[in-house]
């Protein structure tokens, strides 16, 4: 499966940053922001190929917080192939995934299946409404989870469960909470900048 994507070629040997937009966004939502976050990096931003009443997504859902798990499995596999191609194209050794909301969910789902793909994961307001199987391959890798304490779409208890799961896999976990809802606030951006500047574990 081919994805339409925005691409920015970085310097030789630079990290690869792949950004994944939220529901209703597109490949431009975080693409320029990604270039500002990591100057000189390769930045690739694929567009979701599922339309939900005109809003682009990476996989289908049956309702708010109710995923079509068969569709998720199929599109996760397709996106893994896409990411493999971008890694091969760039030759990058540090591969960072940045996703917001639906983009964070497809990113997390890929990492749970293929822990070797990404060295760093930045998940802004993720929602994983199932209990993942253990994934020891994630041990030692870095993940940032940001969230709103009153997020109506990604409830705080489920975010906490996901954070706990990452810790149980042996990941290096960083969290950033704000008192609001599903919106991305400046404190999250600062946490993201600090996380990316930290480099691989």
Secondary structure, 3 states (H helix, E strand, C coil): CCCCEEEECCCCCCCEEEEECCCCCCCCCCHHHHHHHCCCCEEEEECCCEEECCEEECCCEEECCEECHHHHHHHHHHHHHHHHHHHHHHCCCCEEEEEECHHHHHHHHHHHHCCCCCCEEEEECCCCCCCCCCCHHHCCCEEEEEEECCCCCCCHHHHHHHHHHHHHCCCEEEEEEECCCCCCCHHHHHHHHHHHHCCCC
